[in-house]
């Protein structure tokens, strides 16, 4: 049987602007069919996915529970992603203020070592970055690497080795191991042509404390 939705709800859904905040309102709207609310949540993730879309969904499920069927888990997952996104927005504001002050002092270009939240949002989970990066690496090793390997691509093989060694070590490296990892990651990065693999490299850096 088709789910019945009040006409006002249908009209509001059609006319509302598509934005993260609007999708979040749909997620919290008990008048909507539950599958619509889950779909709206996935749209939120499409708009803010620091770990990549699928890995971000996986991390949110890890944090909140099976939101696909559990309303409490769905609302908690929304709270988690909203908190991370709010922290990112706060950092964007702080960064813009710092850049404005630096420009007034004659520093037109940002320093290379200064974290830029405009770029970090592609791989950095604001709130608990290391935990999120570790989850993303485990997700990649479990879900993606088996489909990519075996491969003759030396870059892919080196990235797979980096991920496995890091995770198998318990995600704890000595300073010397971290230095070796940093050198290897830098070398790999120069040869990367895939945005997906660069994302994995960034997760390695965040999880290991290189970033």
N, C-alpha and C positions, 0 to 999 in steps of 0.2 A: 504493500500500500504506500502511495506517495505521501511524503511528509507535508503536512499543511502548515503554511507560514502566513501570519497575518499580512494583509495587503500593505499596511503601513511599513512593516519590516522589509518586505520585498522592495518597495519604492525607495526606502532609505538606503538599502544596500546598493541599488542601482545608481542612485544619484550622488552618493557620498564620494568625496575625492579619495583616490588611491594613495594612501600614505601609511607609514608604520603605525602612527597613532590611530588612524582609522581602522586598520586591520586589528589592532589591539582591542579596540572597542567591540568589534565583532566577536573576537574570541571570548570576551567577558559577557556577551549578550545571551542570557539564558533563553530568550525568545527564539533564537535561531536554532535550526537543526544542528545536532552535535557535529555531524560531518562537515557542515559549513564552518563551524568554529575551528575545527582542526585545520581545514583548508586555509582559513584566515591566518592561523598561527604559522603555517608553512610559508605564507606570503610574508609574514613578519621576518622569517628567517631568510627569505629571498632578498629582503632589503638590508638585513644586517647579518652577515655570515662570516665572521672573522676566521673561522676554521675551514671554510668551504661549506657549501650547502649541506651535503650529506653528513659530513663530520660534525657540523654544528648541531644538526638534528640529533645525532647520536649522543653528543655531549649533553644536550638538554634532557634527553631521555635518561641518561646516566645520572644526572643531577636530580631530576624530578620524578621519574617513573614513567610508566607507559601511558603517555598523554593521549595516544590514539583512541583509548577506550575509557580512561579515567579522568573525570572532570577536575578533581583536585590536583592531579598531576599536570594536567593541561594548564591550569591557572598558575601553578608553581613554576612550570617551565617558562611561562610568559613573564612572571616576575623576575626570573633569573636573567632572561635575555634583555628585559627592559633595564635592569640594574646595570648590566654591562654596557648597554648602549648609552645610558645616562652618564656613566663614568667616562666613556669615550667623548661624549659631547662636552663634558666639563674639561677634559684635557684639551679638546680642540679650542675651547675658549681661552684656557690658560696659555696655550701655545700661541694663539693669535695675539694675545696681550704681550707676551714676551717678544714676539717678532716685531710688533709695533714699537716697543721701547727700544729694541736693538736698532731698528731702522733710524729712529730719531738720534741715535748715537753714531750713525754712519755705517753700521753693519748691514749692508744691503742683502747679503745672502746668508742663509742659516749655516751654522757650523755642521760639518759632515757627521760629527759624533752626536749631535743633538737629535733625540728621538722625535720623529714627525708623526703625530697621530693621524694626519691625512693619509699617510702611507701605511702606518701600522695596522689600521683597521682591516687590511687585507689578510692579516695573519695573527694578530695579537688580541687575545681575549682580555678585555679590561675587567678587573675584578680578581681573577685568579689565573694569571697567564700561564704559569708553569703547569698547573693541573690540567688546564685545557689543552695545552700543547702536547702533554704526555698522552692524553686521551686521543688526540688527533693522530699521533704517531701510531698508537696501538690500532686505531681504526684503519689507517692506511696499510699497516702490515697485515691485518686480518682480511680486509675487504678488497684492497687494490693490488698489492704486490703479487699475490698468487696469480692474478690475471696477466700481469706484465712479465712475470718470470716463468720459464727461463728466457733469457734475452742475451743478445750479443752486444747490446749497448753498454759500453764501459761506464758511462755516467750513471745509468740506471742501476747497474750492479754495485757501484760504489755507494750510491745513496741507500740502496737496500742494505748493504753491509753496515753503513753508519747507523741506520735505524735499529737493526738487529743487535749490534754490539751495545748500543746505548741502552735499549730496553732490557736486554739480557743482563746488563750490569746492575740492574735495579735502578737505573736512571741516576746513578751516583758515580761521578767521575772524579778522579784526583785532579789537581791543578795541571799536572803534566799531561794527563789524558785529555783534559779540556783544551789545552793548547794544541795538541795534535789534532783533535777534532776540529778546532777552529781553522787550522791551516788546511785541512782536507776539505772542509766545507767551502772555504774561500776559493780553493782550486776548482771544486766542482761547480760552484756558482758561475765562474767565468765561462764554463762550457755549456751552460744550460740554455736550451731553446724552448723548453716547455714551462708554461706558467704553473701547471699543476705540480711539477717536480720542484719548482722554486718554492712553492708553498710548503712542501715537505721540508726543504732545507731551512726555511724560516722557523718551522716548528722545532726542528732539531736545535737551532740556535736559542730559541726561547726556553725550551725545556732544560737545556744544559747550562743556561746562565750566560751564554755568549751574547745575548741581547737583553 
